[in-house]
Amino acid sequence: MARPSQPKLSTSAIAAAALELVDAHGDFTLPQLAKTLSVSASSLYNHVQGRAEIIELMRGQAMSEIQLPDLRDVSWQQAVQDIATEYWASYSKHPRLIPLLTTHTVRDSTTLRVYDALAEAFALAGFEPKRRLQAITIIDSFVLGSALDAAAPTEVWEASCESSSYFREALNAGLADSTRPRSTFKLGLAMLLGALSQQAATGSEDR
């Protein structure tokens, strides 16, 4: 019998199958993954070292969709906006992956290139190293939280009889808007960039 022209398993196939399981169930196990791929669990170890590496592979697959701007052609503010928007769009497709990622050190090279670009943008803005990392963390936290919001049910909050009229008014005005997650993300990002631009203008020093 002729051998298949391509191996049955690869790291990209493992990552794709694991990501499908996470999207559907919020987690994965190696036996589940092996069953999905129609292989033995031991076969997976010919390609990956274990669960932690698979999580990093999924991170890389999600982040591989991000197109980075050329920092020579745009302002640092535009670069950060473009990166954050691409980042949000990518993780909005895989919100159930986010809790798994936050418990593992980022090592994936595809992902690190995004943080490299953010670091360069903030360096061009004049942020010193410590403040640069703080700015990256702020953007990271905001994007991940906004991606989770994008996957939330349409009725995120349900007012109780004890809720204030101010809260009820806000819910009535906002929850019916199908574009709420995206428009809220854009507004929040603009506010963050405004604050970061002010920091850059006044000078950022490590404290």
N, C-alpha and C positions, 0 to 999 in steps of 0.2 A: 504494500500500500504506500502510495506517495505521501511524503510528509507535507503538512500544510506550508504554504509559502511564507506565512508569518507566524510567529509564536502566539500561542493562545493567550498568554498573559504578558502584560507590560505594566510599568508603573502608571502610565496614563490611563490604561484600561481599569486598573485597580482604583485609581483616584476617581474616575468617572462613576464607577459602580458604587463606591462608598458614598460619593456625594448624592447619588440618587437615593440611597438608603437614608441618609441624613435629612434630605429634603422631605422624604415621606414620613419618617418616624422620629426624627430629632436626634438619632444616634445610630451607631452600628456596632456589631461585634464581628470578630474575625470569622466565626462559623457562618454567620449570616452572609458576610461578604463572599466567602468561598462558595456557598450555595448559589448566590446570585450569579457568580462567574462560572458555575458548574465545574469547579475544581476542588481538590482537597485543601483543607486549611494549611497543611504543611507546604503545599505548593506556593502559597503566598510568600513564604519566607525565602524563596529563591529570588524574590524581587524586592522585598521590603523587610526591614528589621522588626517591624511590629506596628502596633496601633499609633504610636506617636509619629512615626514617619508617614503613615497614611494620612493623618490629620494635616501634616505639613504639605503633603502632596495635594490635598483638597484645597488648602489655603492658596497654594500656587495656581491651581486650576481656576479658582475664582478670580484671583488677581491678574491672571494672564490676559483678561479681557481689557484691562486698563491701558489706554493710549496716553502716553506722557507728552506734555507740551515741550517744545523747544525753548528752553529758558533764554536763548539768545534773541528770540522773536517776540516775547511777551513780557509784561511786567511781572514782578514776583506775586502781586495780588492776583493777577489773572491766572498765573501758573497754579497757585494754591487752589483757586476756585475750580479750575479745570480738573485738577487731580482729585479733589474732594468729590466733585460731581461724578466723575467716572467711578471712583471708589464706592460711592453710595449706590450708583446704578448696579454695580456688580454684586454687592452684598444684599441688595434688596431682592435679588433673585434667589438667594440662599440664606435667608435670615436664621434658619435653625442651625446653621453651621457656626454662627457667631459664638454661642456659649462654649462650644468645644475649643475654639481658637483661643479664647481668652485665658485658658489654663495652660497654654503651651508657649514656650519661648519661640519667637519668630526667627526661623533659620532659612526659610525658603528664599532662594535667590530672586525669583520672580517677584516676590513680595518686597524684598529689601530694596529693589530698584525704585519702588514707589516712595519708600521712606528716604532713600538717597535724594530723590528729586525734591521732596519737601524740605529736606535739610539744606539743599543748595538754594532753594527759593528763599528760605528764611535767612540764610547767610547773606544773600544778596540784599535783603532788607536791612541788614545791619544787626541782626540778633546775635548776641554772644552765645557760646556753646550751651550753657545751662538754660538760658531762656529759649534757645532754639529747640531743645528737647521738650521743654514745657509746651511750646507752641505746637509741635508735632503731636504731642499727647492730647492736647485740647482738640485738635482737628480729628484725630483718631477716635476719641471718645464720642465726639459729636456725630461723626459719620456712622459709627456702629449703632449708636442709639437711634439715629434717624432711620437706619436700615431696618431695625426691629419695628419701628413705628409704621414703616411702609407695609409690613406684613400683618399688622394688627387688624382685628375685625373692624368693620365699618363703624360700628357703635363701640368706640373705645371706652367711653364712660357712660354710666347710666345714673342720672341724678336721682337722689332719694328725696323723700318729703322734707328732709332737713337741709337740703342743698340751698344755697343762697340764690337769689334772683340773678346775681351777677354771673354765677356759674351756669345757671340754666340758659341765660341769654347767650353766653359764649357757645354752649353746646348747640343750641338751636341755630346759631349763625354759622357754625363751622362744620358740624358733623355731616351735614347734607352735601358738603362740597367734596366731590369725588377726587379732586386734585389736592386735597388737604395735605397728604404726606409730602408730595413734591413741593408745593408752595411753601409749606412750613420749613422744609429743609432749605430751600433757597433763601427764605427770610433769615433763618438762623445763621446760615453761612455768611450772608451779607453783614449781619450784625457782628459776627466773629471777626471777619476781615476788617471791618471798620475799627474794632477795638485793637486788633493787631497792627493795623496801619498807624493808629495813634501811638502805640507803643514804639513802633519803628521811628516815628517822627520825633518823639521826645528822647529817644535813645534808650536802648535796652542794656542793662547791666546786670551781671550776676549778683544775687543777694543771698 
